[in-house]
Amino acid sequence: MAAPRGHLPGQALPGVFRLERDAHAVAERLPDLLIEADRIAQTVAHGIHGRRRSGPGETFWQFRTYEQQDSAQLIDWRRSASSDHLYVREREWEAAHTLWLWPDLSPSMAFQSHLATTTKRDRALVLMLAAAELLVRGGERVGLLGITPPYASRRASTRLAEAIASHTDSPLLASGQPSHARVSRFSGVLLFSDFLDPIEQIRESIETLAASGASGHLIQVLDPAEETLPYEGRTEFLGIEGGETWIADRAESLRDRYQARLKAHRDEVQALATRLGWSFMVHHTDRPPTEPLLTLIMRLEGRDGGYRWQQSSEQAAAQHAEGRS
């Protein structure tokens, strides 16, 4: 959405300098976001009580050489005894399953209203890094879509953060659309974005990724103000992506039409995901990040966490009403 003037630092900067500033801001924030992601992953892991999957009676294993980042508990001492190297044992299904993650770092993700304590960009990064940590703990491989190879070690989330820090101004992350990199049929794709681009662009990107048969999950990250448009009176809006400005004499008169258009756009994104067999959820930045993360992990395990984005929207509206009273 267009941001009211004053809610987007450095908004008057020319495009190239704004991108450079945003890239530096992301790089500086990543260490703190990585710590927050690890804490959130710990919380969600306790909520799940461990990953348990039902499967066939036989278990098939494969081995790889031990890496410095691997826990000593993963070493298969029987296999290692017959060699000069240490080997780690992995379930074949775990080794074969890769999850490709992508955070949207386009300018619109830098938005933060007075109703939220973080930007959409920071929340998307935290969710992505925390998801990576949980998935690797569960035996999966994770990679940054179009940028890194898949990682399986416990340092995977750190490696992803390092890759993001060196690609913050790359079109692969800052264009608003995920990479069209080829993904294998049995892999999964996790996309963290506000998904506010024109539906034609979103459809092209998602259909390209889904063409290989990969499964996918869309996590729409929105500021609560983008749901309720809580502004009143004469308001100057700034186009976050293009830099254009627009003045509304009575911002509140736009609310109903704006919310109807937002709902129609979201319905199209959700319909696209449903048609492709992908999942879709909405998370608001005034809500705990553990909520969508827990649901996402449970969906990846084949269980439905029942996360209801509507509840968050209603709470945002209630907060707006309280602020007016």
N, C-alpha and C positions, 0 to 999 in steps of 0.2 A: 504494500500500500504506500501512498505518499505520506511522508512523515511531516508532522507539524514542525515549523521552524523552531529550533532550539532543542530538538530531541535527537539530533544527529551531529556529533562533533565534527568540525572540519567540513561542513556541508558545502561551503563556497569554493573549495579547492577545485582546480581543473581536474578532469578525469584521470590523467596519468599520475598526477601527484596524489590524488585521493587513493588510487589503487596502491601506490607505493606506501602511503601511510597505513592503509588497512593491512597490507602485507606485514609491515613491521609490528603492528599491533597484535596480529595473530601470533607471530613468532614469539613476542614477548610474553603473551598470555599462556602459551602452551605448557610450560612447566607447571604452573598452578592448575591448569585445567586437567593435566595428567594426574596430579595428586587427587583432585576432586573426583575424577573418573574412577580411580582405584578405590576410593572410599565408598562411592556409590556401588561399585561392583561387589564390594564386600557385603554391603547391606542387602543387595538383591540375592547374592549367593546364599546368605542365611535364610532369606525368605523362601528360596526354592528348596532348601534342604537337600542339596546335591542333585546332580543330573542322573535320572534313572530312566533308561529306555528299555521297553520290551523288545525282544527280538528272537531269532531262532536259537535253538539249543546249542548249536555249535558256534564257537568264536574263532575267527580267523585273524592271524597276527602277521605283521610285517615288522622288519627291523630297520633302523637307521643308526648311523654313528652318533655317539653322544656329543652334544654341543655344550660349551661352557655354561650357557644360560639354563640348561636343563637341570631339573632337580635330581639329586642322587637317587631318590625313590623310584625314578623311572628306569633306572638301569636294569637290564636283564642280565644277571650275573651268570646264569647258566650258558647263555649264548656268548657272553663276553669271555668266558673261561677258555674257549677254544680258539681265541684270536688274540692278537696284540692290541686290539682296539676295544673300547667300551661301546656297547650297543644299547639303544633304547627301544623298547617294544611298544608298538602302536597297534590298535585295532585297525583292520583294513578299511572299515567303513569310515573311521575317523580320518585316516590319511587321505581317503579319496574325496572327502567333502571339503570344499573351500567356500568361504563366505567373502565376497568382495564388498567393501564398504566405501561409501562416498559421502563427504560432507559438502554442502553447498556453501561456498565462501564468497558468493557474489555480493555486491553492495547492499542489496535489500536485506541481507541477513544481519547487517550491523544495526538494525533498528532496535530500539529499546524505549518503551514508553514509561510514564510515571507509575504504571500499574505493575511493572515487572522489575526484578532485581538483576536481570542479566540480559544480554543481547541474544537474539536468535542464533547468531553465529556461535557464541560461546556455548550455548546450550546444545546445539547440534554437535559440536566437537566433543563435549563431555559425554553425550549419549553414545557417539560413535566409538570413542576410546574405551568407555566402560563396557560396551557390547563386545568389543574386541577382547578385552581382558577376560570376560566371562566365557566367551566362546573358546578361547585358547585353553582355559582351565578345563573345559569340557572335552578337550581333545580335538577341536576343529582347527583348521588353518584359516588365517585371515590375511587379506591383502587390501591395499588401497587401489581402487578401481582405476586401471589404466596407468598406474604409476609404479607400484612395487610388485615383487613376486609374493606369493603367499608365505606367511610365517607360521610356525607352530610352536616356537619357544615362548617361555614366559615373558620375554622382553618384547613380544610382538607389539603391544600397545605403544611402547617407547619407540620402537622402530617406525611405527605409523606416524607418531607425533613428529619424529625427526624428518620424515618424508614430507609431511605437511608443511613444516617450517621452511623447507627448501623449495616448495612449490606453491606458496600462498598466492603469488601473482600469476600463476600458470592458468591458461584457459581451461585446463583439465579440472580445476577447482573453482575458478573465479567467473566462469562464463554463465553459471546458473543452470547448466545442463550437464549431466554425467557423461563420461567418456563413452564412445561407441566401441570400446575395446571388446574383442571376442572373449566370451566366457564359455566355459564348458557346460555341457548339458546337465550335469549333476551338481553344479555349483549353485550358490545362492547370492543374491544381490540385496544389500541394505542401503537405501538412499535416504539421507537426512536433509530436508530442504523445506522452504516455505511453499514450494510448488505454486507460486503466484504468476509464473510466466504464462504467456498465451497457451491455451490448451493444445494447439497444433504443435508447438515446440515440445511440450511435455510428451504428447502422444508419440511423436517421432522417436524421441530418446528411449522411452520405455519399451516401445514395440521392437526397436532394434536390439535392446538387451534381452528381451524375452524370446526373440526369434530362435535362439539356440536351444530353448527349452529350459533355461535356468529359472529357478523359483525366485520370487522377489518380494520385498517388503518396503512399502513407502511410509516414512514417518514424517508427517507434516508438522513443522515447528512454527508456531505463530505466537506473536505477542497478543495478550488479551485485548489490547486496544484495537487490534486488527479484527477482532470479532465484534466489538461493541461500538466502535467509532465514538468514544466518549467526549468529543470536543463540542464546544458550544460557542455561539457568537462568531465574530469575525476571526477567521483562522486562515493563516497562510500555510499551504501544503507544499512540500518540496518533493519532487520526483526523485527517489533515491537512486534509481538506475541511470536516469538521463540528466538530472540536474535542473529540469524545468520547474517553475513555480506556478501555483494556482491559488487564488484567494477566494474563499467562500465567505459571504456576508453572514450567513447563518448556518454554521456547520451542522447543527442538529437537524436541519431540514433534509440533509442528505442521508441520514442514518438508515431509514427503512430501505431506500433504494440500494444503498451500499451493501447492507446485509443480505439483501435478496441476490445481488450479483455475486457476492462472495459464496453464498450457499450454492448457487447454480454452478459456479466454477468448481467448487469442491465436489459437488455431485458428479461432475464430468470426470474428475480425476479418480474418484472412487469407482465409477462405472468402468473406467479403463482398467483399473487394477483388478476388479472382479472378473472382467471378460478374459483377462490373461491368466487368471488363477493366482494373482498376487494378493497380498494383504495390504490394508491401508489403515492408518490410525492418525489421529491428530493430538498433538501435545501443545499445551500453552506454557509460556515461560514463567507464569506465576504459580505453577504447580510443581511438586517435587519431581525431579528427574527419575526417581525410582519407579514411578507409576508406569510410564511407557516402557521402560527398560524391562521390568518384570514381565509385562505382557508380551513384549517382543521375544524374550527368551522362551517363554512358555509356548508361544506360537511356533517357534523354531523346533520345539520338542513335540509339536503336534497337539498341544493343549491350548484352549482359548482362555485367556486371562480375563475376558469380559471388560476390557478397558473402555470406558464410555467418555468420549470427548465431549458429549453434550453436557455432562455434569460440569466440566470445567468452564464451558461457555456460559452456563447459567450462573455460576459463581462469579464470573467476571462481570456479568450484567448486574448481579446483586451488589457487588462492590461499587459499581458505577452509581447505582441508585442510592446507596448509603452515602456516597460522596456528595450527592446533590442535596440530600436531606439536611 
